[in-house]
């Protein structure tokens, strides 16, 4: 796995946004897998800025979001569909018909999950999947114990995830305990994966994911099986990595290698 350690969350967002912008412009990234949460927000802001400055168009790009709360309509402020519309889709030229988020209001969630998988396949798979990481090592809403071969399905959220996400809900608001999420197998099918981690709250999960054993106990550790993962972390999230200095060294060598042979 490529591990890129940046001095700040701002530098993480710059790096990830530039990677996405270049990939979309070069038409390498035609189908994006997108994530919610606070970590990717500055990335989306940079994509919006690039669109406003006429540096990019998303008119021919399709998107699939990782997950959605079961029971929340698209109009609910905390639904992930609302989040994506608000922060990215409505501010750019994405064709809404090409943006997919699991249907939180489905009356047949099991079939909706199967349809979601089928739609991903129909569009030729995901070119690049953006991921955050939960403090318990979850990706999407694949909580500890998730099958490493899982596909899109309904998951029960852990107490910790419910607590971590409670800050987004009003005290009297119903916070769902179930979610629809792409599976770990679905995520591993993406051609490229970009995982972002910022802040000291993510340091333990990142260490387990990168330097611990592959285990359903830390769902993100399954990414060790993927051949094209780039983990982009700020110093705070990278603080517990035993190999931190080596990752910095490798990245420096990588940049020199690219400059020498490919520019
Ligand atoms: C939620 C999402 C995840 C996300 C995680 C971390 O649980 N389902 O996809 O990675 O939150 O969120 P944050 O970036 O706000 O820490």
Boltz pocket constraint, residues with backbone or C-beta under 6 A from the ligand:
constraints:
  - pocket:
      binder: B
      contacts: [[A, 35], [A, 36], [A, 37], [A, 38], [A, 39], [A, 40], [A, 66], [A, 67], [A, 131], [A, 132], [A, 133], [A, 134], [A, 135], [A, 138], [A, 139], [A, 140], [A, 141], [A, 161], [A, 165]]
      max_distance: 6.0
